[in-house]
Amino acid sequence: MPGALDAAPNDLPEQTRVRLAKRQRLVESGIAPYPVEVPRSHTLADIRDRYDAAELGPDAVTGDVVSVAARVVFLRDNGKLCFVTLREGDGTELQVMLSEADLGAQSLGDFKALVDIGDHLAVTGTVVTSRRGELSVQAKEWQLAAKALRPLPNEHNPLSDELRVRMRYVDLIVRPEARATVRAKATVLRSLRSTLDDRGFIEVETPILQLTNGGAAARPFRTHLNALGQDMLLRIALELHLKRAVIGGVEKVYEIGRTFRNEGLDSTHAAEFSMLEAYEAYGGAETMATLTRDLVVNAAQALDRTLISARDGSQFDVTAPWRYASLLDLVAETVGADVTAETSPEELRRLAWTHGVEVQPEWGYGELIVELYEKLVESTLITPTFVQDFPAAVRPLAKPHRRKPGFVEDFDLVINGVELVTAFAELNDPVLQRQRLVEQTRQGAAGNADAMDLDEDFLRALEFGLPPTGGMGMGVDRLIMLLLGVTIRESILFPLLRPE
């Protein structure tokens, strides 16, 4: 997107032309509009914490000299006295008063002529209270810290929803909710790490560039590594390298990292997003269920947001007991017919047609039953629900169920109609795993772009012995969506958008 400064001078917006002229005046006067540094002895929050305006009372002078710097968000010219509101990135605001008596006519005149709302301003002065008792800094000196060449949006010219996402840097300046989301996500990430660290998990980093596509059913992004003359993929999941770490003896391991899927973008899907995956040797699906609940509840409590507003208008408390349900039972209840492990693919196709669910002709029992679940059931699950016992055909990395042939020991955690976590007892039989991945390769050759590759190095690692292991993967951005009630485009600081 070309910037305003790329346009011919006469085509620039009026305010930008005015601000450019002010910048040029500063340069011609030998004053840096963007100095390397400015004095700053205190943050605005420091001053707010240290001084109590109510205790000081109106027209108080502390005698304490401070240097502050922040963005101008309000400016009022009262002739020989100007009032400015400065705001820091955390939203803390503080008033600055600039008077002709303290600065002199020339300096105050320059301030009026050169400083605009949106500029970064540095001020040195005394901590005082105004006549109305407002905590302030009475300026003795001022200096521009950075000249803003574009005006900020205001109530008369607000950012549209599209521009709020596209120009997040402006959204953060003007909208407290945007700043709160950034800080809330940081709080959630700290909570996730704390929960795992307290349980003895080790955080690691695994490769983003990979040779094979595995760990999930998804279409990868492709790139090329010039140094090796090698085509590469951006990872779609963290799973296979974390399992390698467990094989190597890192028996409780996790990673929070970016993953990439070259698929559709909608209200719950992004092309680039944050995943948490954790694996525990000698654990299983139930181990992961306990861990998952702890992760979600602790994150909610860290934000003091355990009461969630649901998409159906209700509210629920994530600290209340969570539900366990069988995938087959949920589908049967929804379609009003018996659905079991013995139900034929033909009957599942008939049920899909009856309920308006489109299916592919090559799909078997597993794909059909999961499609019915995803299209008819998942969005109706509001309170936290562990949906268990998926067909083995759709979970090639999960261990076969000990009592239910054709199914695996696993669960999806669904909250507010959105899948938040997938977990299972990890398949650790290298012979069966090879068979599963060979079948995935066959499906890929037949046109399934989401099929996993045959990863020989991963299979070789399994042959050295993976102990019984439980694993889970959580969409971090979806957790933010749940806890804050925002969209995925709000939960990601700078989401991918179509070019302008």
C-alpha positions as CSV (number, residue, x, y, z in Angstrom):
1,M,0.0,0.0,0.0
2,P,1.6,3.3,-1.0
3,G,1.9,5.8,1.8
4,A,0.6,9.3,1.8
5,L,4.2,10.6,1.4
6,D,4.5,8.8,-1.9
7,A,1.9,11.1,-3.4
8,A,2.6,14.4,-5.2
9,P,2.6,17.2,-2.6
10,N,-0.6,18.7,-3.9
11,D,-2.3,15.3,-3.6
12,L,-1.5,14.8,0.0
13,P,-4.3,15.2,2.7
14,E,-4.3,18.7,4.1
15,Q,-3.2,17.7,7.6
16,T,-0.3,15.6,6.3
17,R,0.9,18.6,4.2
18,V,0.7,20.8,7.3
19,R,2.6,18.4,9.4
20,L,5.3,17.9,6.8
21,A,5.7,21.6,6.7
22,K,6.2,21.7,10.5
23,R,8.8,18.9,10.2
24,Q,10.6,20.9,7.5
25,R,10.6,24.0,9.8
26,L,12.1,22.0,12.6
27,V,14.9,20.7,10.2
28,E,15.6,24.2,8.9
29,S,15.8,25.5,12.5
30,G,18.4,22.8,13.3
31,I,16.0,20.9,15.6
32,A,15.7,17.2,15.1
33,P,12.1,16.1,14.6
34,Y,13.2,12.6,15.5
35,P,16.0,12.9,18.0
36,V,18.1,9.9,19.0
37,E,17.0,10.2,22.6
38,V,15.1,12.5,25.0
39,P,15.3,12.8,28.8
40,R,12.9,10.5,30.6
41,S,13.3,10.0,34.4
42,H,9.9,8.6,35.1
43,T,7.0,6.9,33.3
44,L,3.6,8.4,33.6
45,A,2.6,5.3,35.6
46,D,5.5,6.0,38.0
47,I,4.2,9.5,38.7
48,R,0.6,8.2,39.1
49,D,1.8,5.6,41.6
50,R,3.9,8.0,43.6
51,Y,1.6,11.0,43.9
52,D,-1.9,11.2,45.2
53,A,-3.8,14.2,43.8
54,A,-6.5,14.0,46.4
55,E,-3.9,14.1,49.2
56,L,-2.0,17.0,47.5
57,G,-5.1,19.1,46.9
58,P,-5.6,21.8,44.3
59,D,-2.7,24.1,43.3
60,A,-0.1,22.0,45.1
61,V,3.6,22.2,44.1
62,T,5.7,19.3,45.1
63,G,9.1,20.7,44.1
64,D,10.0,17.4,42.5
65,V,11.4,17.8,38.9
66,V,10.7,14.9,36.5
67,S,11.2,14.2,32.8
68,V,8.4,12.4,31.0
69,A,7.8,11.4,27.4
70,A,4.7,10.0,25.7
71,R,2.2,10.6,23.0
72,V,0.0,13.7,22.8
73,V,-3.7,12.6,22.8
74,F,-5.3,15.9,23.8
75,L,-4.3,19.5,23.4
76,R,-6.0,22.7,24.4
77,D,-4.7,26.3,23.8
78,N,-5.8,28.8,26.4
79,G,-3.7,31.6,25.2
80,K,-0.8,32.0,27.6
81,L,-1.4,28.5,29.0
82,C,-1.7,25.2,27.1
83,F,-3.0,21.9,28.5
84,V,-1.7,18.6,27.0
85,T,-2.7,15.1,27.9
86,L,0.1,12.5,27.4
87,R,-0.6,8.8,27.1
88,E,1.8,5.9,27.5
89,G,1.4,2.6,25.7
90,D,-0.3,0.9,28.7
91,G,-3.0,3.6,28.6
92,T,-1.8,5.7,31.5
93,E,-2.5,9.4,31.0
94,L,-1.1,12.5,32.7
95,Q,-1.7,16.2,32.2
96,V,1.1,18.6,31.2
97,M,0.7,22.3,31.6
98,L,2.8,24.7,29.5
99,S,2.7,28.4,30.4
100,E,4.3,31.5,28.9
101,A,5.4,32.4,32.5
102,D,7.5,29.3,32.7
103,L,8.6,28.8,29.1
104,G,8.7,32.3,27.7
105,A,6.7,33.6,24.8
106,Q,9.0,32.2,22.1
107,S,9.1,28.7,23.4
108,L,5.3,28.6,24.0
109,G,4.7,30.0,20.6
110,D,6.9,27.3,19.0
111,F,5.0,24.7,20.9
112,K,1.7,25.9,19.6
113,A,3.1,26.1,16.0
114,L,4.8,22.8,15.9
115,V,3.1,20.3,18.1
116,D,0.1,18.3,17.1
117,I,-2.1,15.5,18.6
118,G,-0.3,12.3,17.9
119,D,3.2,13.6,18.3
120,H,5.5,12.1,20.9
121,L,6.4,14.9,23.4
122,A,9.2,15.0,26.0
123,V,8.7,17.4,28.9
124,T,10.8,18.3,32.0
125,G,9.0,20.1,34.8
126,T,7.7,20.0,38.3
127,V,5.0,17.7,39.6
128,V,2.0,19.8,40.6
129,T,-1.7,19.8,40.8
130,S,-3.9,22.1,38.7
131,R,-6.5,24.5,40.1
132,R,-9.0,21.7,39.7
133,G,-6.8,19.3,41.6
134,E,-5.6,17.3,38.6
135,L,-2.1,15.7,38.9
136,S,0.1,17.4,36.3
137,V,3.6,18.3,35.3
138,Q,4.3,22.0,35.0
139,A,6.7,22.2,32.1
140,K,10.0,24.0,32.3
141,E,11.3,22.6,29.0
142,W,9.7,20.7,26.1
143,Q,11.1,18.8,23.1
144,L,9.5,16.8,20.3
145,A,10.4,13.1,20.6
146,A,8.8,12.1,17.3
147,K,6.7,14.1,14.8
148,A,3.5,12.3,13.6
149,L,2.8,13.1,10.0
150,R,-0.7,11.5,10.0
151,P,-3.5,12.6,12.2
152,L,-5.1,10.1,14.6
153,P,-8.7,8.9,14.1
154,N,-11.2,10.5,16.4
155,E,-14.9,10.2,17.2
156,H,-15.8,12.1,14.1
157,N,-13.5,10.1,11.9
158,P,-13.2,6.6,13.5
159,L,-11.4,3.6,12.0
160,S,-13.6,1.1,10.3
161,D,-13.6,-2.5,11.4
162,E,-11.4,-3.4,8.4
163,L,-8.9,-0.6,9.1
164,R,-8.8,-1.5,12.8
165,V,-7.3,-4.8,11.8
166,R,-5.2,-3.6,8.8
167,M,-3.7,-0.7,10.8
168,R,-3.5,-2.4,14.2
169,Y,-0.8,0.1,15.2
170,V,-3.3,2.9,15.0
171,D,-6.0,0.7,16.6
172,L,-3.7,0.2,19.6
173,I,-3.2,4.0,20.0
174,V,-6.9,4.9,20.0
175,R,-8.8,1.9,21.4
176,P,-8.2,0.7,25.0
177,E,-9.8,-2.7,24.1
178,A,-7.1,-3.4,21.6
179,R,-4.4,-2.6,24.1
180,A,-6.1,-4.8,26.7
181,T,-6.2,-7.7,24.3
182,V,-2.5,-7.6,23.8
183,R,-1.8,-7.6,27.5
184,A,-4.4,-10.3,28.1
185,K,-2.8,-12.6,25.6
186,A,0.6,-12.1,27.3
187,T,-1.1,-12.9,30.6
188,V,-2.5,-16.1,29.1
189,L,0.8,-17.2,27.7
190,R,2.5,-16.7,31.0
191,S,-0.2,-18.7,32.7
192,L,0.1,-21.6,30.2
193,R,3.9,-21.7,30.7
194,S,3.5,-21.5,34.4
195,T,1.0,-24.3,34.5
196,L,3.3,-26.5,32.5
197,D,6.5,-25.5,34.2
198,D,5.0,-26.1,37.6
199,R,4.3,-29.7,36.5
200,G,7.8,-30.4,35.4
201,F,7.4,-29.8,31.6
202,I,10.4,-28.6,29.7
203,E,9.9,-25.9,27.0
204,V,11.7,-26.5,23.7
205,E,11.9,-25.1,20.2
206,T,11.5,-27.3,17.1
207,P,12.0,-26.5,13.4
208,I,9.5,-24.4,11.5
209,L,11.1,-25.3,8.2
210,Q,10.5,-29.0,7.6
211,L,11.1,-31.6,4.9
212,T,7.8,-33.5,5.3
213,N,4.2,-32.7,6.1
214,G,3.0,-34.3,9.3
215,G,1.3,-33.9,12.7
216,A,-2.1,-32.8,11.4
217,A,-4.5,-33.1,8.4
218,A,-3.8,-29.8,6.7
219,R,-2.4,-28.3,3.6
220,P,1.1,-26.8,4.1
221,F,2.9,-23.8,2.7
222,R,5.8,-24.6,0.4
223,T,9.0,-22.8,0.1
224,H,12.6,-23.4,-1.1
225,L,15.9,-23.4,0.8
226,N,18.5,-22.0,-1.6
227,A,21.5,-23.0,0.5
228,L,20.6,-26.7,0.1
229,G,18.7,-26.5,-3.2
230,Q,15.9,-28.2,-1.3
231,D,12.1,-27.7,-1.3
232,M,10.8,-27.2,2.2
233,L,7.5,-26.9,4.1
234,L,6.4,-24.6,6.9
235,R,5.2,-26.8,9.7
236,I,1.5,-27.4,10.2
237,A,2.0,-28.8,13.7
238,L,4.6,-29.3,16.4
239,E,3.9,-32.9,17.1
240,L,6.5,-35.1,15.4
241,H,9.5,-33.3,16.7
242,L,8.2,-33.1,20.2
243,K,7.6,-36.9,20.1
244,R,11.3,-37.2,19.0
245,A,12.2,-35.3,22.2
246,V,10.2,-37.7,24.3
247,I,12.0,-40.6,22.7
248,G,15.2,-38.9,23.6
249,G,14.3,-38.8,27.2
250,V,12.7,-35.3,27.6
251,E,9.7,-37.1,29.1
252,K,7.6,-34.0,29.7
253,V,7.9,-31.5,26.9
254,Y,6.0,-28.6,25.4
255,E,6.3,-25.9,22.8
256,I,4.3,-22.7,22.1
257,G,5.0,-21.7,18.5
258,R,3.7,-20.5,15.2
259,T,2.2,-23.0,12.8
260,F,1.1,-22.4,9.2
261,R,-1.8,-23.9,7.2
262,N,-2.5,-23.0,3.6
263,E,-6.2,-23.2,3.9
264,G,-9.3,-21.0,4.3
265,L,-9.6,-18.0,6.5
266,D,-12.7,-17.5,8.6
267,S,-14.0,-16.6,12.0
268,T,-12.0,-19.5,13.7
269,H,-9.2,-20.2,11.2
270,A,-6.0,-18.3,10.3
271,A,-3.2,-19.1,8.0
272,E,-0.6,-18.4,10.7
273,F,-1.4,-19.0,14.3
274,S,-0.1,-20.0,17.7
275,M,-0.2,-23.6,19.0
276,L,0.6,-25.1,22.3
277,E,1.5,-28.8,22.2
278,A,2.5,-30.8,25.2
279,Y,3.6,-34.5,25.6
280,E,4.0,-36.6,28.7
281,A,5.7,-40.0,28.8
282,Y,3.6,-42.7,30.6
283,G,0.5,-40.6,30.3
284,G,-2.6,-41.0,28.1
285,A,-5.8,-39.3,27.0
286,E,-7.0,-38.9,30.6
287,T,-3.7,-37.4,31.7
288,M,-4.1,-34.9,28.9
289,A,-7.7,-34.1,29.9
290,T,-6.6,-33.2,33.4
291,L,-3.8,-31.1,32.1
292,T,-6.0,-29.4,29.6
293,R,-8.6,-28.4,32.2
294,D,-5.8,-27.0,34.4
295,L,-4.4,-25.0,31.5
296,V,-7.8,-23.5,30.6
297,V,-9.0,-22.8,34.1
298,N,-5.7,-21.3,35.3
299,A,-5.6,-19.0,32.2
300,A,-9.2,-17.9,32.9
301,Q,-8.4,-17.2,36.6
302,A,-5.2,-15.3,35.6
303,L,-7.5,-12.9,33.7
304,D,-10.2,-13.1,36.4
305,R,-12.6,-14.2,33.6
306,T,-14.0,-17.6,34.6
307,L,-17.5,-16.6,33.6
308,I,-17.8,-16.9,29.8
309,S,-20.4,-15.3,27.6
310,A,-21.6,-18.0,25.2
311,R,-22.6,-17.7,21.6
312,D,-26.2,-18.6,22.4
313,G,-26.6,-15.7,24.8
314,S,-26.1,-17.8,27.9
315,Q,-23.1,-17.7,30.4
316,F,-21.1,-20.5,31.9
317,D,-18.3,-20.9,34.4
318,V,-15.2,-22.7,33.1
319,T,-14.4,-23.8,36.7
320,A,-17.7,-25.9,36.8
321,P,-17.4,-29.7,36.1
322,W,-16.8,-30.5,32.4
323,R,-18.8,-33.0,30.4
324,Y,-17.5,-36.2,28.7
325,A,-19.4,-37.4,25.6
326,S,-19.0,-40.1,22.9
327,L,-18.8,-38.8,19.3
328,L,-21.1,-41.5,18.2
329,D,-23.7,-40.8,20.9
330,L,-23.6,-37.1,20.0
331,V,-24.2,-37.7,16.3
332,A,-26.9,-40.3,17.0
333,E,-28.7,-37.8,19.3
334,T,-28.5,-35.0,16.7
335,V,-29.7,-37.0,13.6
336,G,-32.3,-39.0,15.6
337,A,-31.1,-42.4,14.5
338,D,-28.9,-45.2,15.9
339,V,-25.2,-44.6,14.9
340,T,-22.8,-47.2,15.9
341,A,-19.4,-48.7,14.8
342,E,-21.4,-51.1,12.6
343,T,-23.4,-48.4,10.8
344,S,-22.7,-48.7,7.1
345,P,-21.2,-45.9,5.0
346,E,-24.3,-46.0,2.8
347,E,-26.5,-45.3,5.8
348,L,-24.2,-42.4,6.9
349,R,-24.4,-41.0,3.4
350,R,-28.2,-41.1,3.6
351,L,-28.2,-39.4,7.0
352,A,-25.8,-36.7,5.6
353,W,-28.2,-36.1,2.6
354,T,-31.2,-35.9,4.9
355,H,-29.5,-33.3,7.1
356,G,-28.0,-31.3,4.2
357,V,-24.4,-32.2,4.8
358,E,-22.2,-32.5,1.7
359,V,-19.8,-35.4,1.6
360,Q,-17.2,-36.7,-0.8
361,P,-17.8,-39.9,-2.8
362,E,-14.5,-41.4,-1.8
363,W,-15.0,-41.0,2.0
364,G,-15.3,-44.0,4.2
365,Y,-17.0,-44.6,7.6
366,G,-14.5,-42.4,9.6
367,E,-14.6,-39.4,7.3
368,L,-18.4,-39.5,7.1
369,I,-19.1,-39.8,10.8
370,V,-16.7,-37.0,11.6
371,E,-18.2,-34.7,8.9
372,L,-21.7,-35.3,10.4
373,Y,-20.2,-34.4,13.8
374,E,-18.4,-31.3,12.6
375,K,-21.3,-30.0,10.6
376,L,-24.2,-30.8,12.9
377,V,-22.9,-31.2,16.4
378,E,-19.7,-29.3,17.2
379,S,-21.2,-25.8,17.0
380,T,-24.0,-26.8,19.5
381,L,-21.6,-27.8,22.3
382,I,-21.4,-24.7,24.5
383,T,-20.2,-25.7,27.9
384,P,-16.8,-27.5,28.0
385,T,-17.1,-30.9,26.5
386,F,-14.5,-33.7,26.0
387,V,-15.7,-35.4,22.8
388,Q,-14.2,-38.9,22.8
389,D,-13.5,-41.9,20.6
390,F,-12.9,-40.7,17.1
391,P,-12.4,-43.3,14.3
392,A,-8.9,-44.5,13.7
393,A,-9.1,-43.6,10.0
394,V,-9.1,-39.9,10.9
395,R,-6.5,-40.0,13.7
396,P,-3.5,-41.7,12.1
397,L,-1.1,-40.7,15.0
398,A,-3.3,-41.9,17.8
399,K,-3.2,-45.3,19.6
400,P,-6.0,-47.8,18.9
401,H,-8.7,-47.9,21.6
402,R,-8.2,-50.8,24.0
403,R,-11.9,-51.7,24.0
404,K,-13.4,-50.2,20.9
405,P,-12.0,-51.7,17.6
406,G,-11.7,-49.1,14.8
407,F,-11.5,-46.2,17.2
408,V,-8.7,-44.4,19.1
409,E,-8.1,-43.2,22.7
410,D,-8.5,-39.5,22.3
411,F,-10.7,-36.4,22.7
412,D,-11.5,-33.0,21.2
413,L,-12.3,-30.3,23.8
414,V,-15.1,-28.1,22.5
415,I,-16.1,-24.9,24.2
416,N,-18.6,-22.4,23.0
417,G,-19.0,-24.4,19.8
418,V,-15.3,-24.3,18.8
419,E,-12.7,-27.0,19.0
420,L,-10.0,-25.8,21.3
421,V,-7.9,-28.9,22.0
422,T,-7.2,-32.2,20.4
423,A,-5.5,-34.9,22.5
424,F,-4.9,-38.6,22.5
425,A,-2.8,-41.5,23.6
426,E,0.0,-41.3,21.1
427,L,0.6,-44.2,18.7
428,N,4.0,-45.7,19.6
429,D,4.0,-48.9,17.6
430,P,6.4,-48.2,14.7
431,V,5.0,-51.0,12.6
432,L,1.4,-49.8,12.9
433,Q,2.5,-46.2,12.5
434,R,4.2,-47.0,9.2
435,Q,1.0,-48.7,8.0
436,R,-1.0,-45.6,8.9
437,L,1.4,-43.2,7.2
438,V,1.7,-45.4,4.1
439,E,-2.1,-45.2,3.9
440,Q,-1.8,-41.4,4.2
441,T,0.7,-41.3,1.4
442,R,-1.8,-43.3,-0.7
443,Q,-4.5,-40.8,0.0
444,G,-2.2,-38.0,-0.9
445,A,-1.4,-39.6,-4.2
446,A,-5.1,-40.0,-4.8
447,G,-5.6,-36.2,-4.5
448,N,-6.0,-35.6,-0.7
449,A,-4.0,-32.4,-0.2
450,D,-4.4,-32.7,3.6
451,A,-2.8,-36.1,3.8
452,M,0.4,-36.5,5.8
453,D,3.7,-37.5,4.3
454,L,5.7,-40.7,5.1
455,D,8.3,-39.3,7.5
456,E,11.1,-41.9,7.5
457,D,13.1,-40.1,10.1
458,F,10.2,-40.0,12.5
459,L,9.5,-43.7,11.9
460,R,13.2,-44.5,12.6
461,A,12.9,-42.5,15.9
462,L,9.9,-44.6,16.9
463,E,11.9,-47.7,16.3
464,F,14.1,-46.6,19.2
465,G,11.1,-46.8,21.5
466,L,8.5,-44.2,22.4
467,P,7.1,-45.0,25.9
468,P,3.3,-44.8,26.4
469,T,2.7,-41.1,25.9
470,G,-0.2,-38.7,26.1
471,G,-0.2,-35.6,23.9
472,M,-2.3,-32.5,23.4
473,G,-2.5,-29.5,21.0
474,M,-4.3,-26.3,21.9
475,G,-5.0,-23.3,19.6
476,V,-3.8,-20.4,21.7
477,D,-5.6,-17.8,19.7
478,R,-8.8,-19.7,20.1
479,L,-8.3,-19.7,23.8
480,I,-8.0,-15.9,23.7
481,M,-11.2,-15.8,21.6
482,L,-13.0,-17.8,24.3
483,L,-11.7,-15.9,27.3
484,L,-12.1,-12.4,25.9
485,G,-15.1,-12.9,23.6
486,V,-13.2,-11.6,20.5
487,T,-12.8,-12.8,16.9
488,I,-9.7,-14.6,15.7
489,R,-8.6,-11.4,13.9
490,E,-8.7,-9.6,17.2
491,S,-6.9,-12.4,19.1
492,I,-3.9,-12.2,16.6
493,L,-2.0,-8.9,16.9
494,F,-1.2,-8.6,13.2
495,P,-3.4,-11.1,11.3
496,L,-2.8,-11.9,7.6
497,L,-5.1,-9.8,5.3
498,R,-5.7,-9.5,1.6
499,P,-3.4,-6.9,0.1
500,E,-5.1,-3.5,-0.5
